[in-house]
Amino acid sequence: GTYSPLGSWGQTGTIQGFFKHLLRQEYGTFALYSGSDGQPAQLIPATMRYFKHLTTDSLYVGIPVLLFGLYDFSRSLAAHPASSPALVLVGTWVFYLVVFHSLSNL
């Protein structure tokens, strides 16, 4: 028999199982996990975990770079509100935080 551990990719050892995984038939388009034992989407706790681990995950450089980037963003936005490339970067980062952490149910 086959064994599918928690959070596995399914039975990718067969052609049929591989295509089932490739086409995400078990997950749905916007689901990050197919199991029913995961927690429901939790934006706030997931975002808090992101910031809790940001320091060590970014080798202690992430926080100073983030703070400098936000400072530069505020200066750039004040000087050129409509054409600030920093607006695109910060907007993309915020979009990632909200969408990914809303969909995560692990």
Rosetta constraint file for C-alpha pairs under 8 A:
AtomPair CA 2 CA 11 HARMONIC 7.67 0.50
AtomPair CA 4 CA 8 HARMONIC 5.78 0.50
AtomPair CA 4 CA 9 HARMONIC 7.83 0.50
AtomPair CA 4 CA 10 HARMONIC 6.13 0.50
AtomPair CA 4 CA 11 HARMONIC 7.34 0.50
AtomPair CA 6 CA 35 HARMONIC 7.71 0.50
AtomPair CA 7 CA 33 HARMONIC 7.00 0.50
AtomPair CA 7 CA 34 HARMONIC 7.68 0.50
AtomPair CA 7 CA 35 HARMONIC 7.00 0.50
AtomPair CA 9 CA 21 HARMONIC 6.69 0.50
AtomPair CA 10 CA 17 HARMONIC 6.87 0.50
AtomPair CA 10 CA 21 HARMONIC 6.75 0.50
AtomPair CA 11 CA 17 HARMONIC 4.91 0.50
AtomPair CA 11 CA 18 HARMONIC 6.86 0.50
AtomPair CA 12 CA 16 HARMONIC 7.80 0.50
AtomPair CA 12 CA 17 HARMONIC 4.70 0.50
AtomPair CA 12 CA 18 HARMONIC 4.24 0.50
AtomPair CA 12 CA 19 HARMONIC 7.92 0.50
AtomPair CA 12 CA 21 HARMONIC 6.97 0.50
AtomPair CA 13 CA 17 HARMONIC 6.62 0.50
AtomPair CA 13 CA 18 HARMONIC 6.74 0.50
AtomPair CA 14 CA 18 HARMONIC 5.98 0.50
AtomPair CA 15 CA 19 HARMONIC 6.25 0.50
AtomPair CA 16 CA 20 HARMONIC 6.15 0.50
AtomPair CA 17 CA 21 HARMONIC 6.24 0.50
AtomPair CA 18 CA 22 HARMONIC 6.04 0.50
AtomPair CA 19 CA 23 HARMONIC 5.87 0.50
AtomPair CA 20 CA 24 HARMONIC 6.16 0.50
AtomPair CA 20 CA 25 HARMONIC 5.53 0.50
AtomPair CA 20 CA 26 HARMONIC 7.20 0.50
AtomPair CA 21 CA 25 HARMONIC 6.52 0.50
AtomPair CA 21 CA 26 HARMONIC 7.10 0.50
AtomPair CA 24 CA 28 HARMONIC 6.04 0.50
AtomPair CA 24 CA 29 HARMONIC 7.01 0.50
AtomPair CA 26 CA 34 HARMONIC 6.22 0.50
AtomPair CA 27 CA 31 HARMONIC 5.56 0.50
AtomPair CA 27 CA 32 HARMONIC 6.91 0.50
AtomPair CA 27 CA 33 HARMONIC 6.28 0.50
AtomPair CA 27 CA 34 HARMONIC 4.86 0.50
AtomPair CA 30 CA 103 HARMONIC 7.13 0.50
AtomPair CA 31 CA 103 HARMONIC 6.44 0.50
AtomPair CA 31 CA 104 HARMONIC 7.67 0.50
AtomPair CA 32 CA 103 HARMONIC 6.61 0.50
AtomPair CA 32 CA 104 HARMONIC 6.00 0.50
AtomPair CA 32 CA 105 HARMONIC 7.10 0.50
AtomPair CA 33 CA 38 HARMONIC 7.66 0.50
AtomPair CA 33 CA 104 HARMONIC 7.69 0.50
AtomPair CA 33 CA 105 HARMONIC 6.81 0.50
AtomPair CA 33 CA 106 HARMONIC 7.08 0.50
AtomPair CA 38 CA 105 HARMONIC 5.52 0.50
AtomPair CA 38 CA 106 HARMONIC 5.00 0.50
AtomPair CA 39 CA 105 HARMONIC 4.99 0.50
AtomPair CA 39 CA 106 HARMONIC 5.92 0.50
AtomPair CA 40 CA 104 HARMONIC 7.96 0.50
AtomPair CA 40 CA 105 HARMONIC 5.18 0.50
AtomPair CA 41 CA 101 HARMONIC 7.36 0.50
AtomPair CA 41 CA 102 HARMONIC 5.32 0.50
AtomPair CA 41 CA 103 HARMONIC 5.63 0.50
AtomPair CA 41 CA 104 HARMONIC 5.63 0.50
AtomPair CA 41 CA 105 HARMONIC 4.80 0.50
AtomPair CA 42 CA 46 HARMONIC 6.06 0.50
AtomPair CA 42 CA 101 HARMONIC 6.81 0.50
AtomPair CA 42 CA 102 HARMONIC 5.88 0.50
AtomPair CA 42 CA 103 HARMONIC 7.91 0.50
AtomPair CA 42 CA 104 HARMONIC 7.20 0.50
AtomPair CA 42 CA 105 HARMONIC 6.95 0.50
AtomPair CA 43 CA 47 HARMONIC 6.06 0.50
AtomPair CA 43 CA 98 HARMONIC 6.81 0.50
AtomPair CA 43 CA 101 HARMONIC 5.06 0.50
AtomPair CA 43 CA 102 HARMONIC 4.68 0.50
AtomPair CA 44 CA 48 HARMONIC 6.11 0.50
AtomPair CA 44 CA 101 HARMONIC 7.99 0.50
AtomPair CA 45 CA 49 HARMONIC 6.22 0.50
AtomPair CA 46 CA 50 HARMONIC 6.24 0.50
AtomPair CA 46 CA 101 HARMONIC 5.66 0.50
AtomPair CA 46 CA 104 HARMONIC 7.76 0.50
AtomPair CA 47 CA 51 HARMONIC 6.42 0.50
AtomPair CA 47 CA 97 HARMONIC 6.86 0.50
AtomPair CA 47 CA 101 HARMONIC 6.42 0.50
AtomPair CA 48 CA 52 HARMONIC 6.04 0.50
AtomPair CA 49 CA 53 HARMONIC 6.19 0.50
AtomPair CA 50 CA 54 HARMONIC 5.95 0.50
AtomPair CA 51 CA 55 HARMONIC 7.60 0.50
AtomPair CA 53 CA 57 HARMONIC 5.85 0.50
AtomPair CA 54 CA 58 HARMONIC 5.84 0.50
AtomPair CA 54 CA 60 HARMONIC 7.98 0.50
AtomPair CA 54 CA 62 HARMONIC 6.64 0.50
AtomPair CA 54 CA 63 HARMONIC 7.34 0.50
AtomPair CA 55 CA 59 HARMONIC 6.32 0.50
AtomPair CA 55 CA 60 HARMONIC 4.75 0.50
AtomPair CA 55 CA 61 HARMONIC 7.07 0.50
AtomPair CA 55 CA 62 HARMONIC 6.00 0.50
AtomPair CA 55 CA 63 HARMONIC 6.25 0.50
AtomPair CA 56 CA 60 HARMONIC 5.59 0.50
AtomPair CA 58 CA 62 HARMONIC 4.94 0.50
AtomPair CA 61 CA 65 HARMONIC 6.26 0.50
AtomPair CA 62 CA 66 HARMONIC 5.84 0.50
AtomPair CA 63 CA 67 HARMONIC 6.06 0.50
AtomPair CA 64 CA 68 HARMONIC 6.07 0.50
AtomPair CA 65 CA 69 HARMONIC 5.96 0.50
AtomPair CA 66 CA 70 HARMONIC 6.15 0.50
AtomPair CA 67 CA 71 HARMONIC 6.13 0.50
AtomPair CA 68 CA 72 HARMONIC 6.05 0.50
AtomPair CA 69 CA 73 HARMONIC 5.89 0.50
AtomPair CA 70 CA 74 HARMONIC 6.22 0.50
AtomPair CA 70 CA 90 HARMONIC 7.98 0.50
AtomPair CA 71 CA 75 HARMONIC 6.44 0.50
AtomPair CA 72 CA 76 HARMONIC 5.96 0.50
AtomPair CA 72 CA 86 HARMONIC 7.81 0.50
AtomPair CA 73 CA 77 HARMONIC 5.88 0.50
AtomPair CA 73 CA 86 HARMONIC 5.31 0.50
AtomPair CA 73 CA 87 HARMONIC 6.87 0.50
AtomPair CA 73 CA 90 HARMONIC 7.78 0.50
AtomPair CA 74 CA 78 HARMONIC 6.14 0.50
AtomPair CA 75 CA 79 HARMONIC 6.25 0.50
AtomPair CA 76 CA 80 HARMONIC 5.87 0.50
AtomPair CA 76 CA 81 HARMONIC 7.23 0.50
AtomPair CA 76 CA 84 HARMONIC 6.11 0.50
AtomPair CA 76 CA 86 HARMONIC 7.02 0.50
AtomPair CA 77 CA 81 HARMONIC 4.49 0.50
AtomPair CA 77 CA 82 HARMONIC 7.72 0.50
AtomPair CA 77 CA 84 HARMONIC 5.94 0.50
AtomPair CA 77 CA 86 HARMONIC 7.59 0.50
AtomPair CA 77 CA 87 HARMONIC 7.14 0.50
AtomPair CA 80 CA 84 HARMONIC 5.80 0.50
AtomPair CA 84 CA 88 HARMONIC 7.27 0.50
AtomPair CA 85 CA 89 HARMONIC 6.60 0.50
AtomPair CA 86 CA 90 HARMONIC 6.05 0.50
AtomPair CA 87 CA 91 HARMONIC 5.79 0.50
AtomPair CA 88 CA 92 HARMONIC 5.99 0.50
AtomPair CA 89 CA 93 HARMONIC 6.22 0.50
AtomPair CA 90 CA 94 HARMONIC 6.12 0.50
AtomPair CA 91 CA 95 HARMONIC 6.01 0.50
AtomPair CA 92 CA 96 HARMONIC 6.12 0.50
AtomPair CA 93 CA 97 HARMONIC 6.24 0.50
AtomPair CA 94 CA 98 HARMONIC 6.17 0.50
AtomPair CA 95 CA 99 HARMONIC 5.91 0.50
AtomPair CA 96 CA 100 HARMONIC 5.57 0.50
AtomPair CA 96 CA 101 HARMONIC 7.76 0.50
AtomPair CA 97 CA 101 HARMONIC 5.75 0.50
AtomPair CA 98 CA 102 HARMONIC 5.87 0.50
AtomPair CA 99 CA 103 HARMONIC 6.26 0.50
AtomPair CA 100 CA 104 HARMONIC 6.08 0.50
